[in-house]
Amino acid sequence: MPQKRRIAINEIGHAHELTCSAYRRLPVFSDPICADSILKTLGEASQRLNFDVLAYVVMPEHFHFLIAPRGEFAISAILRDIKQPSAMKMLVHIKLTRPVLAEQLAVMKGGRRVGRLWQQGGGYDRNITKLETAQASINYIHQNPVARGLCELATDWAWSSAGAYALDPIPVPVPISTRWLTGGD
């Protein structure tokens, strides 16, 4: 069966809603060290590759990021810069602390077993051009853990940008930018 591929349209000025899942949708990010790792890598990549982070949530087995690249970009490069380094760190951590999960993440490659953190296929990428669509995406992203029953309030979820949007803002792991939403520079 051919591998499902993510289609990316790299248009300047578009925001991108990105979703990627752990291999076999295993709960890799239920480990706080893994959830922190993907967010740390997101923050570093945003500075290195010149994109704003508008919203995010890391769920037990997947993440949602809403980002707005500034200038020329390739979503594939952004995802690679987030997923590759975080996967290497997380797989080492998982192998040391969660051997059963490490075995579930193992696949045969070149005649040997290796760890695979990400589901094949590249994930989901939706271009967003309208403010209303972006606001709906932000709400969906932030309400994800509430809808799953993981917390009562979106601001209670530690691996989310919901606190940054609260009436009385709460510090969040990766700072968000509202530049794209407000039309600022």
C-alpha positions as CSV (number, residue, x, y, z in Angstrom):
1,M,0.0,0.0,0.0
2,P,1.5,3.4,-0.9
3,Q,2.4,5.7,1.9
4,K,0.0,8.6,2.5
5,R,1.8,11.9,2.0
6,R,1.3,15.3,3.5
7,I,0.6,18.0,0.9
8,A,2.2,21.3,1.7
9,I,1.4,24.6,0.0
10,N,4.2,27.0,1.0
11,E,2.5,30.4,0.4
12,I,4.0,33.5,2.0
13,G,1.5,35.0,4.4
14,H,-0.4,31.8,5.2
15,A,-0.5,30.3,8.7
16,H,-0.2,26.5,9.0
17,E,-2.1,24.2,11.3
18,L,0.1,21.1,11.7
19,T,-0.7,17.8,13.3
20,C,1.7,14.9,13.8
21,S,1.1,11.6,15.6
22,A,3.5,9.3,17.4
23,Y,4.1,6.0,15.7
24,R,1.1,3.7,16.1
25,R,-0.5,6.6,18.1
26,L,1.4,5.4,21.2
27,P,1.2,7.7,24.2
28,V,4.8,8.9,23.9
29,F,4.0,12.4,25.2
30,S,2.3,11.2,28.3
31,D,5.9,11.4,29.6
32,P,6.4,15.0,30.7
33,I,10.1,14.8,29.5
34,C,8.9,13.9,26.0
35,A,6.2,16.6,26.0
36,D,8.7,19.2,27.2
37,S,11.2,18.0,24.6
38,I,8.9,18.6,21.6
39,L,8.0,22.0,22.9
40,K,11.6,23.0,23.5
41,T,12.4,22.0,19.9
42,L,9.4,23.9,18.6
43,G,10.7,27.1,20.4
44,E,14.2,26.6,19.0
45,A,13.0,25.9,15.5
46,S,10.8,29.0,15.5
47,Q,13.8,31.2,16.1
48,R,16.1,29.4,13.7
49,L,13.6,29.1,10.8
50,N,11.8,32.5,11.4
51,F,8.2,31.5,12.1
52,D,5.8,32.7,14.7
53,V,4.1,30.2,17.0
54,L,0.4,31.2,17.3
55,A,-0.9,28.2,19.3
56,Y,0.0,24.6,20.3
57,V,-1.0,21.6,22.3
58,V,0.9,18.4,23.0
59,M,-1.5,15.5,23.6
60,P,-0.4,12.1,24.8
61,E,0.0,10.7,21.3
62,H,0.1,13.7,18.9
63,F,0.6,17.4,18.7
64,H,-1.2,20.4,17.1
65,F,0.8,23.5,16.2
66,L,-0.5,26.7,14.5
67,I,2.5,28.5,13.1
68,A,3.0,31.5,10.8
69,P,6.2,31.5,8.8
70,R,7.8,34.9,8.0
71,G,9.2,35.2,4.5
72,E,10.3,32.3,2.3
73,F,9.9,28.9,4.0
74,A,9.2,25.2,3.4
75,I,6.9,23.4,5.8
76,S,8.8,20.2,5.2
77,A,12.0,21.9,6.5
78,I,10.2,23.3,9.6
79,L,8.7,19.8,10.4
80,R,12.0,18.1,9.9
81,D,13.7,20.7,12.2
82,I,11.2,19.9,14.9
83,K,10.7,16.2,14.5
84,Q,14.2,14.9,13.9
85,P,16.1,16.3,16.8
86,S,13.2,15.8,19.2
87,A,12.8,12.2,18.1
88,M,16.5,11.4,18.7
89,K,16.3,12.8,22.3
90,M,13.0,11.2,23.1
91,L,14.0,7.7,21.8
92,V,17.1,7.7,24.0
93,H,15.0,8.8,27.0
94,I,12.3,6.2,26.3
95,K,14.8,3.4,25.8
96,L,16.3,4.2,29.2
97,T,13.0,4.7,31.2
98,R,10.2,2.9,29.4
99,P,11.6,-0.3,27.7
100,V,8.1,-1.7,26.9
101,L,7.2,1.5,25.0
102,A,10.6,1.5,23.3
103,E,9.9,-2.0,22.1
104,Q,6.5,-0.9,20.7
105,L,8.2,1.9,18.9
106,A,10.8,-0.4,17.3
107,V,10.7,-1.3,13.5
108,M,12.9,-3.4,11.3
109,K,15.1,-1.3,9.1
110,G,18.1,-2.6,7.2
111,G,17.9,-6.0,9.0
112,R,18.0,-4.5,12.5
113,R,15.5,-3.0,15.0
114,V,15.5,0.7,15.3
115,G,13.2,3.2,17.1
116,R,10.6,5.1,15.2
117,L,8.9,8.0,17.0
118,W,6.7,9.4,14.3
119,Q,3.8,7.9,12.4
120,Q,4.6,7.6,8.7
121,G,3.0,10.0,6.2
122,G,4.1,13.4,7.4
123,G,1.0,14.4,9.3
124,Y,-1.6,17.0,8.6
125,D,-1.0,20.5,7.2
126,R,-3.8,23.0,6.6
127,N,-3.1,26.4,5.2
128,I,-5.0,29.2,7.0
129,T,-5.6,32.6,5.4
130,K,-8.5,34.0,7.4
131,L,-8.5,35.4,10.9
132,E,-11.8,33.6,11.7
133,T,-10.3,30.2,10.7
134,A,-7.2,30.9,12.7
135,Q,-9.3,31.7,15.8
136,A,-11.3,28.6,15.4
137,S,-8.1,26.6,15.0
138,I,-6.7,28.1,18.2
139,N,-9.9,27.3,20.1
140,Y,-9.8,23.7,18.8
141,I,-6.2,23.3,19.7
142,H,-6.6,24.6,23.2
143,Q,-9.8,22.7,23.9
144,N,-8.3,19.3,22.7
145,P,-7.2,18.2,26.2
146,V,-10.6,19.3,27.7
147,A,-12.5,17.4,25.1
148,R,-10.5,14.3,25.9
149,G,-11.2,14.7,29.6
150,L,-7.5,15.3,30.5
151,C,-8.3,18.5,32.3
152,E,-11.2,20.7,33.2
153,L,-9.9,24.0,31.8
154,A,-7.7,24.5,28.8
155,T,-5.4,26.6,30.9
156,D,-4.8,23.6,33.2
157,W,-3.0,21.6,30.5
158,A,0.8,22.2,31.0
159,W,1.7,21.5,27.3
160,S,-0.5,24.1,25.7
161,S,-0.4,27.8,24.8
162,A,-3.9,28.3,26.2
163,G,-2.6,30.3,29.2
164,A,-1.1,32.9,26.9
165,Y,-4.7,33.7,25.7
166,A,-6.2,33.8,29.1
167,L,-7.7,37.1,30.4
168,D,-4.9,37.1,33.0
169,P,-2.1,35.5,30.9
170,I,-0.2,32.6,32.4
171,P,3.4,31.8,31.3
172,V,3.5,29.0,28.8
173,P,6.4,26.7,27.7
174,V,6.8,28.3,24.3
175,P,6.0,32.0,23.9
176,I,3.3,32.8,21.3
177,S,3.1,35.7,18.9
178,T,-0.1,37.4,17.8
179,R,1.6,39.2,15.0
180,W,-0.2,37.2,12.2
181,L,-3.5,37.5,14.0
182,T,-3.3,41.3,14.5
183,G,-1.6,42.1,11.2
184,G,1.4,43.5,13.1
185,D,5.0,43.5,11.9
